[in-house]
Amino acid sequence: MEYLIGFDITEKERGRIKDNYTIIREKLVELGYRCVEHSEFPLNLDNISKYHILVFPCPDNSKFKLTEIEALINYVKNGGNLILLSHAGGDRGRRTNLSILSENFGVIFRNDQVFDKNYNLGLESFPLINTYSEYYSDIKIPSICYRIGCSLDVISNLVLPLAITNSTSIPENSIVATLSKLENGKVICVGSYEMFRDEVKGGISYEPNMQFFIFLIKLLLDKLPNMNILNNKIESKNSKNPLLNLKKNNMNSFNKIPKKVDNSNIELNINNLNIDDNQIKEFKAQVFKLLSEQQKQIQLINENIDLLKLDLTEFKDEQIKLNDNYQEIMQNLMELQINISEHLPQKESDDFSINTLHIEIESMRDKILELMHQIEKINLNLIKIEDEYYRLKHSLDNIIKQNKLGDTNLIKISQNIENFPDITFIKASDLCSINNNSINKGLIEKNNSEPHNLEHKDNIIDDNYSNNKLCNQKIRQFKKFLNFLTKQYENRILTEH
């Protein structure tokens, strides 16, 4: 018969047979089991009844619906088997409600984590824990590595422990793996899915962990030699087996489980019950021990409260210091703002700001640079005109000197030139006194908005205006000369020759 094992992924489980549970899948296939992912949502009796075992490897940030929980309970009653795996922190840490499902089978996942300083695989969170495999079968599994897992609470007498923490563990002597039976099906709860992960220290590659997982599968499928006896133990409420009376006899007192158990029923007569002094002393000793431990816990809590109060006091002092520093900084900012406002130019409007002044300066600077570019072009044109003027004058002088025939027109031109005032050519830079030096000296720099710079800029503009006035006079003289030459040429007094 081929057994079908489903690994659920509808509850966002952290363990996936296609990702970090591949070694488990390969091992199960090797043993003749068929493994598949279950992805049909929501869970209902129709889509899960085909599985012999359905595994939930640590639901994460997802919660079972009430209809799904009801379907899973009916699945177990009808003969189905479940493996419920959690993680350190329990339901609270994983933001799920796995315990709402598991409590129907007598188990609750605690919101804690198991540590052991003395017996571990290199880290306190990797405690080494003994199992009771020899009690359920003829196989003794070495100590498993209970990697990053939580402990369990047993709330039913019909729940059997499969592994319990050491007396040196935190929490001590606590159940971490259980087997429950509900009508025709069984449920296994383990507080660590990490112990079955691939390629991690203390995971499924740790041989005892692999043996323990195969043991759990065989335990559910009745593949162990003592299963018939075990089923009778589970169904018997009055069994002498101390594991079956876990709640009544205080599970924390059992550090070793006997290999042979008397299966006969115990009949107790309360009236004839004899209790000797040794039993009373032992009971008192256990009570005083529990009270002593409780007192230590209360003292530890009080110490933590005192430390918390001290931290709160220090925090309040720091808060006061920060508030004083804040007030001092605000006062300095106010004084700095007053000093800045005293050096800013006054305007009628109240919306004046340094940013506005910077924008105006940038705009003025761009206009001046554009003007300089135009001046350079004018300068080049004036140089060409100046060269042409001297060339024409030189040609005219040569023509006059070569006037051997006494041409009256040339004589008139010569007389007019002698009467014409001297022309002084000017460069484009003479038209405006603004040059690179004046820009560097006269412009208000981008990050400088002092008033005396603004006044200096106004003085430069006034000087430029005076210089431009003189230049305009010279330009008018030059235009008169050009008009004179033009008329001479039109009256044919001047020719191309």
BALUMBA-445250 format. One record per residue (C-alpha): residue number from 1; residue in three letters; x, y, z. Coordinates in nm, 2 decimals. Each point is the difference from the previous one (the first is absolute). Example, Ala and Ser with C-alpha at 12.3 -4.5 7.8 and 13.67 -1.06 7.14 Angstrom:
<recs>
{1 Ala {1.23 -0.45 0.78}} {2 Ser {0.14 0.34 -0.07}} 
</recs>
This chain:
<recs>
{1 Met {0.00 0.00 0.00}} {2 Glu {0.14 0.34 -0.10}} {3 Tyr {-0.05 0.27 0.27}} {4 Leu {-0.06 0.35 -0.11}} {5 Ile {0.14 0.28 0.22}} {6 Gly {-0.11 0.36 -0.06}} {7 Phe {0.20 0.31 0.10}} {8 Asp {-0.23 0.29 0.03}} {9 Ile {0.09 0.34 -0.15}} {10 Thr {-0.34 0.18 0.03}} {11 Glu {0.09 0.15 0.34}} {12 Lys {0.33 0.15 -0.12}} {13 Glu {0.20 -0.27 0.17}} {14 Arg {0.37 0.07 0.05}} {15 Gly {0.10 -0.37 -0.08}} {16 Arg {-0.03 -0.09 -0.37}} {17 Ile {0.09 -0.33 -0.15}} {18 Lys {0.11 0.18 -0.32}} {19 Asp {0.22 0.24 0.19}} {20 Asn {0.13 -0.08 0.35}} {21 Tyr {-0.16 -0.34 0.07}} {22 Thr {0.15 -0.17 -0.31}} {23 Ile {0.20 -0.25 0.20}} {24 Ile {-0.31 -0.12 0.18}} {25 Arg {-0.18 -0.04 -0.33}} {26 Glu {0.29 -0.20 -0.15}} {27 Lys {0.02 -0.23 0.31}} {28 Leu {-0.37 -0.06 0.00}} {29 Val {0.00 -0.09 -0.37}} {30 Glu {0.29 -0.23 0.06}} {31 Leu {-0.21 -0.18 0.27}} {32 Gly {-0.29 -0.04 -0.24}} {33 Tyr {-0.22 0.29 0.09}} {34 Arg {-0.14 0.25 -0.24}} {35 Cys {0.04 0.37 0.09}} {36 Val {-0.20 0.29 -0.15}} {37 Glu {-0.07 0.36 0.08}} {38 His {-0.36 0.08 0.10}} {39 Ser {-0.11 0.33 -0.15}} {40 Glu {-0.38 -0.03 -0.03}} {41 Phe {-0.16 0.29 0.20}} {42 Pro {-0.20 0.00 0.22}} {43 Leu {0.06 -0.32 0.18}} {44 Asn {-0.30 -0.23 0.00}} {45 Leu {-0.07 -0.37 0.05}} {46 Asp {-0.03 -0.06 -0.37}} {47 Asn {0.35 0.12 -0.09}} {48 Ile {0.19 -0.14 0.30}} {49 Ser {-0.16 -0.35 0.04}} {50 Lys {0.24 -0.15 -0.26}} {51 Tyr {0.30 0.05 0.23}} {52 His {0.12 -0.26 0.25}} {53 Ile {0.20 0.27 0.17}} {54 Leu {-0.04 0.38 -0.03}} {55 Val {0.29 0.21 0.12}} {56 Phe {-0.02 0.37 0.11}} {57 Pro {0.37 0.11 0.02}} {58 Cys {-0.04 0.32 0.20}} {59 Pro {-0.28 0.23 -0.14}} {60 Asp {0.13 0.35 -0.02}} {61 Asn {-0.21 0.32 0.01}} {62 Ser {-0.31 -0.19 -0.09}} {63 Lys {-0.29 -0.13 0.20}} {64 Phe {-0.23 -0.30 -0.04}} {65 Lys {-0.37 0.07 -0.06}} {66 Leu {-0.25 -0.16 0.23}} {67 Thr {-0.13 -0.21 -0.29}} {68 Glu {0.35 -0.12 -0.07}} {69 Ile {0.05 -0.10 0.36}} {70 Glu {-0.32 -0.19 0.00}} {71 Ala {0.10 -0.18 -0.32}} {72 Leu {0.34 -0.10 0.15}} {73 Ile {-0.17 -0.14 0.32}} {74 Asn {-0.24 -0.21 -0.21}} {75 Tyr {0.30 -0.11 -0.22}} {76 Val {0.17 -0.14 0.32}} {77 Lys {-0.31 -0.16 0.13}} {78 Asn {-0.04 -0.18 -0.34}} {79 Gly {0.35 -0.14 0.03}} {80 Gly {0.22 0.27 -0.13}} {81 Asn {0.33 0.10 0.16}} {82 Leu {0.15 0.35 0.07}} {83 Ile {0.35 0.13 0.07}} {84 Leu {-0.01 0.35 0.14}} {85 Leu {0.33 0.19 0.02}} {86 Ser {0.06 0.34 0.16}} {87 His {0.30 0.23 0.08}} {88 Ala {0.15 0.20 0.28}} {89 Gly {-0.26 0.25 0.12}} {90 Gly {-0.29 -0.23 -0.07}} {91 Asp {-0.32 0.15 -0.15}} {92 Arg {0.09 0.35 0.11}} {93 Gly {0.34 0.00 -0.16}} {94 Arg {-0.14 -0.14 -0.33}} {95 Arg {-0.32 0.20 0.00}} {96 Thr {-0.22 -0.31 -0.04}} {97 Asn {-0.26 -0.21 0.18}} {98 Leu {0.15 -0.35 -0.01}} {99 Ser {-0.09 -0.05 0.37}} {100 Ile {-0.37 0.05 -0.08}} {101 Leu {0.03 -0.31 -0.21}} {102 Ser {0.24 -0.20 0.22}} {103 Glu {-0.21 0.06 0.32}} {104 Asn {-0.26 -0.23 -0.15}} {105 Phe {0.26 -0.27 0.04}} {106 Gly {0.11 0.09 0.35}} {107 Val {0.30 0.22 -0.08}} {108 Ile {0.09 0.37 0.00}} {109 Phe {0.31 0.16 -0.14}} {110 Arg {0.16 0.23 0.25}} {111 Asn {0.12 0.35 -0.09}} {112 Asp {0.36 -0.07 0.12}} {113 Gln {0.33 -0.15 -0.11}} {114 Val {0.20 -0.29 0.13}} {115 Phe {0.36 0.07 0.11}} {116 Asp {0.27 -0.22 0.17}} {117 Lys {0.34 0.13 0.10}} {118 Asn {0.15 -0.34 0.09}} {119 Tyr {-0.13 -0.24 -0.26}} {120 Asn {-0.01 0.15 -0.35}} {121 Leu {0.14 -0.02 -0.35}} {122 Gly {0.22 0.32 0.03}} {123 Leu {-0.27 0.25 0.08}} {124 Glu {-0.25 0.02 0.29}} {125 Ser {-0.29 0.02 -0.25}} {126 Phe {0.12 -0.35 -0.14}} {127 Pro {-0.07 -0.21 0.32}} {128 Leu {0.06 -0.38 -0.01}} {129 Ile {-0.31 -0.18 0.12}} {130 Asn {-0.07 -0.37 0.08}} {131 Thr {-0.30 -0.17 -0.16}} {132 Tyr {-0.22 -0.29 0.12}} {133 Ser {0.03 -0.19 -0.33}} {134 Glu {0.11 -0.32 0.19}} {135 Tyr {-0.33 0.00 0.18}} {136 Tyr {-0.21 0.00 -0.32}} {137 Ser {0.23 -0.23 -0.20}} {138 Asp {0.32 -0.21 0.04}} {139 Ile {0.21 0.29 -0.14}} {140 Lys {0.19 0.24 0.23}} {141 Ile {0.06 0.33 -0.19}} {142 Pro {0.29 0.21 0.13}} {143 Ser {-0.06 0.35 0.13}} {144 Ile {-0.16 0.22 -0.26}} {145 Cys {0.09 0.36 -0.07}} {146 Tyr {-0.31 0.20 0.08}} {147 Arg {0.10 0.30 -0.22}} {148 Ile {-0.17 0.34 0.08}} {149 Gly {-0.33 -0.15 0.12}} {150 Cys {-0.27 0.07 0.26}} {151 Ser {-0.14 -0.23 0.28}} {152 Leu {-0.35 -0.15 0.02}} {153 Asp {-0.28 0.00 0.25}} {154 Val {-0.19 -0.32 0.04}} {155 Ile {-0.37 0.05 0.09}} {156 Ser {-0.12 -0.36 -0.03}} {157 Asn {0.08 -0.33 0.18}} {158 Leu {-0.02 -0.18 -0.34}} {159 Val {0.32 0.17 -0.13}} {160 Leu {0.33 -0.19 0.00}} {161 Pro {0.33 0.19 0.02}} {162 Leu {0.27 -0.09 -0.26}} {163 Ala {0.28 0.23 0.12}} {164 Ile {0.06 0.21 0.32}} {165 Thr {0.26 0.27 0.07}} {166 Asn {0.28 -0.06 0.25}} {167 Ser {0.00 0.12 0.36}} {168 Thr {0.27 0.25 -0.11}} {169 Ser {-0.22 0.14 -0.28}} {170 Ile {-0.22 0.31 0.00}} {171 Pro {-0.28 -0.08 0.04}} {172 Glu {0.11 -0.32 0.19}} {173 Asn {-0.16 -0.34 -0.03}} {174 Ser {-0.25 0.14 -0.26}} {175 Ile {-0.17 -0.20 -0.27}} {176 Val {0.11 0.09 -0.36}} {177 Ala {-0.15 -0.29 -0.20}} {178 Thr {-0.33 -0.18 0.05}} {179 Leu {-0.22 -0.28 -0.15}} {180 Ser {-0.38 0.03 0.02}} {181 Lys {-0.28 -0.23 -0.11}} {182 Leu {-0.35 0.11 -0.10}} {183 Glu {-0.23 -0.29 -0.10}} {184 Asn {0.16 -0.16 -0.31}} {185 Gly {0.28 0.25 -0.06}} {186 Lys {0.32 0.13 0.17}} {187 Val {0.16 0.34 0.04}} {188 Ile {0.37 0.08 0.06}} {189 Cys {0.10 0.35 0.13}} {190 Val {0.36 0.12 0.00}} {191 Gly {0.10 0.35 0.10}} {192 Ser {0.29 0.02 -0.25}} {193 Tyr {-0.02 -0.01 -0.38}} {194 Glu {0.36 0.11 -0.02}} {195 Met {0.13 -0.34 0.12}} {196 Phe {-0.11 -0.15 -0.33}} {197 Arg {0.14 0.27 -0.23}} {198 Asp {0.26 -0.06 -0.27}} {199 Glu {0.37 0.11 0.03}} {200 Val {-0.01 0.17 0.33}} {201 Lys {0.18 -0.09 0.32}} {202 Gly {-0.23 -0.21 0.22}} {203 Gly {-0.24 -0.06 -0.29}} {204 Ile {-0.10 -0.32 -0.19}} {205 Ser {0.37 -0.07 -0.09}} {206 Tyr {0.06 -0.07 0.37}} {207 Glu {-0.06 -0.38 -0.01}} {208 Pro {-0.21 -0.03 0.33}} {209 Asn {-0.24 0.26 -0.14}} {210 Met {-0.05 -0.21 -0.32}} {211 Gln {-0.05 -0.31 0.21}} {212 Phe {-0.26 0.19 0.21}} {213 Phe {-0.20 0.12 -0.30}} {214 Ile {-0.01 -0.35 -0.15}} {215 Phe {-0.11 -0.13 0.35}} {216 Leu {-0.29 0.25 -0.01}} {217 Ile {-0.11 -0.11 -0.34}} {218 Lys {0.00 -0.37 0.10}} {219 Leu {-0.17 0.09 0.33}} {220 Leu {-0.30 0.15 -0.19}} {221 Leu {-0.02 -0.28 -0.25}} {222 Asp {0.02 -0.28 0.26}} {223 Lys {0.33 -0.12 -0.14}} {224 Leu {0.17 -0.05 0.34}} {225 Pro {0.01 -0.34 0.18}} {226 Asn {-0.17 0.11 0.32}} {227 Met {-0.29 0.19 -0.16}} {228 Asn {-0.28 -0.23 0.12}} {229 Ile {0.11 0.03 0.36}} {230 Leu {0.04 0.38 -0.05}} {231 Asn {-0.35 0.04 -0.13}} {232 Asn {-0.14 -0.18 0.30}} {233 Lys {0.20 0.24 0.23}} {234 Ile {-0.14 0.30 -0.17}} {235 Glu {-0.36 -0.12 0.03}} {236 Ser {0.04 -0.10 0.36}} {237 Lys {-0.06 0.29 0.25}} {238 Asn {0.10 -0.21 0.30}} {239 Ser {0.33 -0.13 -0.13}} {240 Lys {0.28 -0.01 0.25}} {241 Asn {0.23 0.15 -0.26}} {242 Pro {0.12 0.33 0.15}} {243 Leu {0.00 0.16 -0.34}} {244 Leu {-0.38 -0.05 -0.03}} {245 Asn {-0.06 0.18 0.33}} {246 Leu {0.21 0.29 -0.09}} {247 Lys {-0.22 0.27 0.14}} {248 Lys {-0.08 -0.18 0.33}} {249 Asn {0.35 -0.11 0.09}} {250 Asn {0.19 0.33 -0.11}} {251 Met {0.19 -0.08 -0.31}} {252 Asn {0.30 0.20 0.12}} {253 Ser {0.08 -0.27 0.26}} {254 Phe {0.07 -0.26 -0.27}} {255 Asn {0.36 0.00 -0.14}} {256 Lys {0.01 -0.36 -0.11}} {257 Ile {-0.27 -0.22 -0.15}} {258 Pro {0.01 -0.38 0.09}} {259 Lys {0.03 -0.24 -0.29}} {260 Lys {-0.25 -0.24 0.15}} {261 Val {-0.34 0.11 0.12}} {262 Asp {-0.27 -0.19 0.19}} {263 Asn {-0.32 0.03 -0.21}} {264 Ser {-0.23 -0.12 0.27}} {265 Asn {-0.26 0.24 0.13}} {266 Ile {0.04 0.16 0.35}} {267 Glu {-0.29 0.00 0.24}} {268 Leu {0.03 0.26 0.28}} {269 Asn {-0.20 0.01 0.32}} {270 Ile {0.04 0.35 0.14}} {271 Asn {-0.11 -0.11 0.35}} {272 Asn {0.26 -0.27 0.03}} {273 Leu {0.28 0.20 -0.16}} {274 Asn {0.31 -0.01 0.21}} {275 Ile {0.25 0.28 -0.03}} {276 Asp {0.33 -0.04 0.19}} {277 Asp {0.21 0.28 0.15}} {278 Asn {0.26 -0.03 -0.27}} {279 Gln {-0.26 0.08 -0.27}} {280 Ile {-0.12 0.30 0.20}} {281 Lys {0.36 0.13 0.04}} {282 Glu {0.07 -0.05 -0.36}} {283 Phe {-0.32 0.19 -0.09}} {284 Lys {0.09 0.29 0.23}} {285 Ala {0.35 0.01 -0.14}} {286 Gln {-0.15 0.03 -0.36}} {287 Val {-0.24 0.27 0.12}} {288 Phe {0.28 0.20 0.17}} {289 Lys {0.21 -0.03 -0.31}} {290 Leu {-0.27 0.13 -0.22}} {291 Leu {-0.07 0.29 0.24}} {292 Ser {0.37 0.08 0.02}} {293 Glu {0.03 0.00 -0.38}} {294 Gln {-0.31 0.22 -0.02}} {295 Gln {0.15 0.24 0.25}} {296 Lys {0.31 0.02 -0.21}} {297 Gln {-0.21 0.09 -0.30}} {298 Ile {-0.18 0.27 0.19}} {299 Gln {0.33 0.14 0.12}} {300 Leu {0.13 0.00 -0.35}} {301 Ile {-0.31 0.18 -0.13}} {302 Asn {0.03 0.26 0.28}} {303 Glu {0.37 0.06 -0.09}} {304 Asn {-0.10 0.05 -0.37}} {305 Ile {-0.27 0.24 0.11}} {306 Asp {0.25 0.20 0.20}} {307 Leu {0.24 0.01 -0.30}} {308 Leu {-0.29 0.11 -0.22}} {309 Lys {-0.08 0.28 0.25}} {310 Leu {0.37 0.11 0.00}} {311 Asp {0.00 0.00 -0.38}} {312 Leu {-0.31 0.21 -0.01}} {313 Thr {0.15 0.25 0.24}} {314 Glu {0.32 0.03 -0.22}} {315 Phe {-0.22 0.03 -0.30}} {316 Lys {-0.19 0.29 0.16}} {317 Asp {0.32 0.17 0.09}} {318 Glu {0.13 -0.03 -0.36}} {319 Gln {-0.33 0.13 -0.12}} {320 Ile {0.03 0.31 0.22}} {321 Lys {0.36 0.06 -0.12}} {322 Leu {-0.11 -0.03 -0.36}} {323 Asn {-0.28 0.25 0.06}} {324 Asp {0.24 0.24 0.15}} {325 Asn {0.24 -0.04 -0.30}} {326 Tyr {-0.30 0.05 -0.23}} {327 Gln {-0.09 0.33 0.17}} {328 Glu {0.36 0.12 -0.02}} {329 Ile {0.02 -0.08 -0.37}} {330 Met {-0.33 0.18 -0.07}} {331 Gln {0.13 0.31 0.19}} {332 Asn {0.32 0.00 -0.20}} {333 Leu {-0.20 -0.03 -0.32}} {334 Met {-0.21 0.30 0.10}} {335 Glu {0.31 0.21 0.07}} {336 Leu {0.16 -0.11 -0.33}} {337 Gln {-0.32 0.10 -0.19}} {338 Ile {0.00 0.34 0.16}} {339 Asn {0.37 0.06 -0.09}} {340 Ile {-0.07 -0.10 -0.36}} {341 Ser {-0.30 0.23 -0.03}} {342 Glu {0.21 0.29 0.12}} {343 His {0.24 -0.05 -0.30}} {344 Leu {-0.27 -0.06 -0.26}} {345 Pro {-0.10 0.30 -0.23}} {346 Gln {-0.33 0.15 0.11}} {347 Lys {-0.30 -0.01 -0.24}} {348 Glu {-0.35 0.13 0.03}} {349 Ser {-0.15 -0.34 -0.05}} {350 Asp {0.02 -0.25 0.28}} {351 Asp {0.05 -0.30 -0.22}} {352 Phe {0.37 0.08 -0.07}} {353 Ser {0.23 -0.30 0.04}} {354 Ile {0.36 -0.10 -0.08}} {355 Asn {-0.13 -0.24 -0.26}} {356 Thr {-0.17 0.27 -0.19}} {357 Leu {0.32 0.21 0.01}} {358 His {0.20 -0.29 -0.13}} {359 Ile {-0.24 -0.05 -0.29}} {360 Glu {0.03 0.37 -0.09}} {361 Ile {0.38 -0.01 0.01}} {362 Glu {0.00 -0.31 -0.22}} {363 Ser {-0.23 0.16 -0.25}} {364 Met {0.22 0.32 -0.01}} {365 Arg {0.32 -0.20 -0.04}} {366 Asp {-0.15 -0.20 -0.29}} {367 Lys {-0.10 0.33 -0.18}} {368 Ile {0.35 0.15 0.05}} {369 Leu {0.16 -0.32 -0.14}} {370 Glu {-0.23 0.02 -0.30}} {371 Leu {0.09 0.37 -0.05}} {372 Met {0.37 -0.09 0.01}} {373 His {-0.06 -0.25 -0.28}} {374 Gln {-0.17 0.26 -0.21}} {375 Ile {0.29 0.25 0.07}} {376 Glu {0.25 -0.25 -0.13}} {377 Lys {-0.19 -0.03 -0.33}} {378 Ile {-0.02 0.38 -0.03}} {379 Asn {0.37 0.02 0.07}} {380 Leu {0.08 -0.23 -0.29}} {381 Asn {-0.22 0.20 -0.24}} {382 Leu {0.16 0.33 0.11}} {383 Ile {0.35 -0.14 -0.07}} {384 Lys {-0.11 -0.09 -0.35}} {385 Ile {-0.15 0.34 -0.05}} {386 Glu {0.32 0.17 0.13}} {387 Asp {0.21 -0.20 -0.24}} {388 Glu {-0.22 0.09 -0.29}} {389 Tyr {0.01 0.37 0.10}} {390 Tyr {0.38 0.01 0.00}} {391 Arg {0.01 -0.19 -0.33}} {392 Leu {-0.23 0.25 -0.16}} {393 Lys {0.18 0.29 0.14}} {394 His {0.33 -0.14 -0.12}} {395 Ser {-0.14 -0.06 -0.35}} {396 Leu {-0.14 0.36 0.00}} {397 Asp {0.34 0.14 0.10}} {398 Asn {0.17 -0.18 -0.28}} {399 Ile {-0.26 0.12 -0.25}} {400 Ile {0.05 0.36 0.11}} {401 Lys {0.37 -0.02 -0.01}} {402 Gln {-0.02 -0.14 -0.36}} {403 Asn {-0.22 0.29 -0.11}} {404 Lys {0.24 0.15 -0.25}} {405 Leu {-0.28 0.14 -0.22}} {406 Gly {-0.15 0.21 0.27}} {407 Asp {-0.34 -0.16 0.00}} {408 Thr {-0.23 0.25 0.17}} {409 Asn {-0.21 -0.28 0.17}} {410 Leu {0.30 -0.15 0.16}} {411 Ile {0.10 0.34 0.12}} {412 Lys {-0.34 0.05 0.16}} {413 Ile {0.02 -0.34 0.17}} {414 Ser {0.34 0.08 0.13}} {415 Gln {-0.12 0.33 0.14}} {416 Asn {-0.31 -0.17 0.16}} {417 Ile {0.22 -0.27 0.17}} {418 Glu {0.23 0.27 0.14}} {419 Asn {-0.30 0.18 0.14}} {420 Phe {-0.15 -0.33 0.14}} {421 Pro {0.07 -0.05 0.37}} {422 Asp {0.24 -0.28 0.10}} {423 Ile {-0.18 -0.33 0.05}} {424 Thr {0.10 -0.21 0.30}} {425 Phe {-0.10 -0.36 -0.02}} {426 Ile {-0.11 -0.16 0.32}} {427 Lys {-0.02 -0.37 0.09}} {428 Ala {-0.32 -0.17 0.12}} {429 Ser {0.14 -0.02 0.35}} {430 Asp {0.02 0.38 -0.01}} {431 Leu {-0.37 0.02 -0.05}} {432 Cys {-0.07 -0.16 0.34}} {433 Ser {0.24 -0.01 0.29}} {434 Ile {-0.14 -0.33 0.12}} {435 Asn {0.26 -0.28 -0.05}} {436 Asn {0.10 -0.31 0.17}} {437 Asn {0.17 0.19 0.28}} {438 Ser {-0.30 0.23 0.06}} {439 Ile {-0.23 -0.30 0.01}} {440 Asn {0.22 -0.17 0.25}} {441 Lys {0.03 0.31 0.21}} {442 Gly {-0.34 0.17 -0.06}} {443 Leu {-0.24 -0.30 0.00}} {444 Ile {-0.16 -0.11 0.31}} {445 Glu {0.12 -0.36 0.05}} {446 Lys {-0.25 -0.27 0.02}} {447 Asn {0.04 -0.06 0.37}} {448 Asn {0.07 0.37 0.10}} {449 Ser {-0.30 0.23 0.06}} {450 Glu {0.17 0.29 0.20}} {451 Pro {-0.14 0.35 -0.06}} {452 His {0.34 0.16 -0.09}} {453 Asn {0.03 -0.23 -0.30}} {454 Leu {-0.33 0.12 -0.13}} {455 Glu {0.12 0.36 0.02}} {456 His {0.33 -0.09 -0.17}} {457 Lys {-0.20 -0.15 -0.29}} {458 Asp {-0.20 0.33 -0.04}} {459 Asn {0.33 0.20 -0.02}} {460 Ile {0.13 -0.23 -0.27}} {461 Ile {-0.32 0.05 -0.21}} {462 Asp {0.03 0.38 0.04}} {463 Asp {0.36 -0.01 -0.12}} {464 Asn {-0.10 -0.21 -0.30}} {465 Tyr {-0.27 0.25 -0.09}} {466 Ser {0.26 0.28 -0.01}} {467 Asn {0.24 -0.20 -0.22}} {468 Asn {-0.28 -0.10 -0.23}} {469 Lys {-0.10 0.37 -0.05}} {470 Leu {0.36 0.08 -0.12}} {471 Cys {0.00 -0.30 -0.23}} {472 Asn {-0.33 0.09 -0.16}} {473 Gln {0.16 0.34 -0.10}} {474 Lys {0.29 -0.18 -0.17}} {475 Ile {-0.24 -0.24 -0.18}} {476 Arg {-0.20 0.30 -0.13}} {477 Gln {0.32 0.15 -0.14}} {478 Phe {0.09 -0.33 -0.18}} {479 Lys {-0.35 -0.02 -0.15}} {480 Lys {0.04 0.35 -0.14}} {481 Phe {0.32 -0.10 -0.17}} {482 Leu {-0.16 -0.31 -0.15}} {483 Asn {-0.29 0.22 -0.13}} {484 Phe {0.26 0.24 -0.15}} {485 Leu {0.17 -0.29 -0.19}} {486 Thr {-0.33 -0.13 -0.12}} {487 Lys {-0.10 0.34 -0.15}} {488 Gln {0.34 0.03 -0.17}} {489 Tyr {-0.04 -0.33 -0.16}} {490 Glu {-0.36 0.07 -0.11}} {491 Asn {0.11 0.33 -0.16}} {492 Arg {0.27 -0.19 -0.18}} {493 Ile {0.26 0.20 0.16}} {494 Leu {0.14 -0.33 0.13}} {495 Thr {0.01 -0.31 -0.22}} {496 Glu {0.10 -0.36 0.05}} {497 His {0.34 0.08 -0.15}} 
</recs>
